[in-house]
Structure formats: C-alpha cells, structure tokens
Amino acid sequence: MQGLAPFHVIVAEEILTPRGEIMGMFLKEGIPSGLSVEETISRIKAQDALISIPHPFDIFRHSALDTEVIEQLAEQIDVIEVFNSRTFFNRSSVKAQIFAQKYGIHGSAGSDAHTLHEIGNTYVEMPEFNGKDDFLNALAKGRIVGHRANPLVHLNSAWAKLKNLK
C-alpha cells in the first residue's frame, strides 16, 4: 500500500488490550490484540515505532484506553488524539488537549471513518516528513482541520455490526 499511494502512508494499527486500545505507528509487523498494556507497548517499542492513544477520555467508547492507564503511561506516549470527529462531546477533546500540553505530547486528529463519506472529516495539515522522528517534528507544526461527524453516522456502524452477525 505504501508504494501505491501518492502520499505518505504510515503503517499503524489499533491494538485492543484488556484495558483499551493503543495504536502503534510506523510498525513493521502486526501486533495481536488481547495482550496486556505492558506487553503491547513493549512490542511497539521493539519495532522502534510510536505509541499513540486514539480517542482518549471518550466515556461512550468502550474501546478507549482507561483514564488511569493513560495517566500511568504519560511518559511513554508519543502522540495522543486531541480531536476525533466521531466523539459525541467536546469535553473529551478538551481533556486530551490539556493532557497533551501538561505532558508535552504531540496532538493528532482523525476522522475515525467507518463509511466513505466520513473520510476526511478531520485531518492534520502538516509539513512533509520523512520517517517517524521527522513526523513528530512536522506534527508539532501541524494544524487540525475538520468537524464533528453527524451523530447519526453511528447508526451506520451499528447496522454494519448487525449485518455481520448474520
């Protein structure tokens, strides 16, 4: 995929741990779900990849990493999502922004697209970069662009889950 796209593709994966999701960015190989938080982080770091926390502090998302765990991991987190267009309320974004500033963590944003029309709802405009270290420098100069998705998009996700149960 990286060679086919006319833009930078970062190989990343959201890995579900018993305490919530952690994202590895710039991965060289996959990491299985179900591992402990500690083992997941160890495997990400072993690949010289970045630790990113998707949709933090979202009380409606069962896959969000526990707040207690986020606090414990603060020194190991490279990137934290400070805006997610599928999050219902702004308070989780505000909390993530305050957390990122407090610990000097780079903030990111995402559409969390589950349907085609959601792609591009939110993104970060940032300078070109080459590799993970340059990515962090570029992200620090980035600007979040986008908007919240219509809450009805969650119905599409629920419908897709129901269809897959058949």
N, C-alpha and C positions, 0 to 999 in steps of 0.2 A: 504494500500500500504506500509506503513512504516514497518509493521511486515513481509511482504513478501520479501522485498529486502535484499540481503546480504551485504548491505552498508547503511550508514546514508541517510535517506530521510528527507529533510527539506520541510515542508509544506509551500508553498509560492504561491502568487497569484499576477499577474499584474492587477492592478485596474485602469481602464480608468476614468480619471476625465475630466472635460471640458478643462483643461489646459495641459493634457497629462497623461502618465502612471506613477504610483507609485507602487512599489512592497512591499508587506508585507511578511516578512519571519518569520517562526515559528508561523504561525497563528493557532488558534484553531477552527475558523469558517470563512466562506467566508464573503467577503465584496462586496456589489453590486457596479457596475460601475455607473457612472453618478453623484456621489456625488461630492461636492466641494473638493478642495485640503485639506482645513482645516478639514472638516468632515472625509475625508478618513484617514488622519493622526491621528485624534482623535480616530477613530475606531481601527486602527492598534495598537496604544499605549495602548488602553484599554485592548487589549489582551496580553500586555507585549511582543509584537513582535517587530521586527526590521524594520526600514524604509530603503528601498533600491531603488536606482534610476537606472532603466535599460536604456541602450543605450542613455546616455545623450549627448547633444550637436550635435546630428545627424540631420543635416539640411534636409536630404532626408526622414526622417521617421516622418510621420505626428503624430504618437502617442508619440513621445519623449516629455518629460516634457519641458515646456517653460524655456529658459535660465534664464529669470527674476525670475521665481518661484524657480528654483534651487538655485539661489543666496539668495533669501529670506529664504529658508529652510535650508541653510547650517548647522546651529547649531543643527537641528533635524535629519539630515541624518546620519544613521549608516554605510551604505555601498553604494558605487557607482561603477557602472560597468565602468572599465577603459579600457576594451577591449571586443569587440563584433565581432565575426568572420563574421557577415553579414553586418557590416558597410562598406560602399564603400571606404571612405577615412580615412587615419590615423589621420588627424587633430582633429577629434572629440575625439579619444582616447587620444591624447596628451593633449588636453584641459581638459579632465576628470582627467588625471593623475595629472596635475598641480593643478586643483581644489581640488582633494583629499589631496594632500600634503599641500596646503595652509590651509585647514580646519581640517587636522588630521583625515580624513575619511578613513575607510578601503576600499581598492580597490578590486574589483572582476572581473570576466571574464565569458563569456558564449558563447556557440555555437549559441544560438537562433535558434536551429534546427527546421526546418519545414518539413524536409524529413529524412528518416532513415539514409542515407549516410552522413548527416551533424552532427549527434550525435557524440560528442567527438572531433569536430574540435578544440575546445578550452575548457580548464578547468583550475582549480587551484589545484595544488598539495599542500596539506597542512597536518599538523599533525592531528591525530584522535582528535575528540572533543566530548563533552557530554553537549548538551544544548546550548542555544543562547549565553551566556556570554563566554563560552569556545570556541564556534565557532568564535567569534570575535578575541580572542587571537590566535587561530590557523590560521585564515585568515591573520592576521598580519605577520605570519611567512611563508605564502604561496608563491608559485611561479607560475606565469601564464605560461601555456604551450599551444601552438596551433598556428593556422594560419588562415588567412582570407579565407573565402569561395570563390569559383569561383563566380563572379557576375552573372553568368547565373542561379544560384540557385533561383534568384528572379523570373525567368520565371516560375519555378515550383509553387511558391506561387501564382503568377498571374493566372496561369492555374487552380489551385485548387479553387480560388475565382470565376472564371468564371463558373466552373462546378457546384458550389454550387448555383449560380443564377438561374440555370435551374429548 
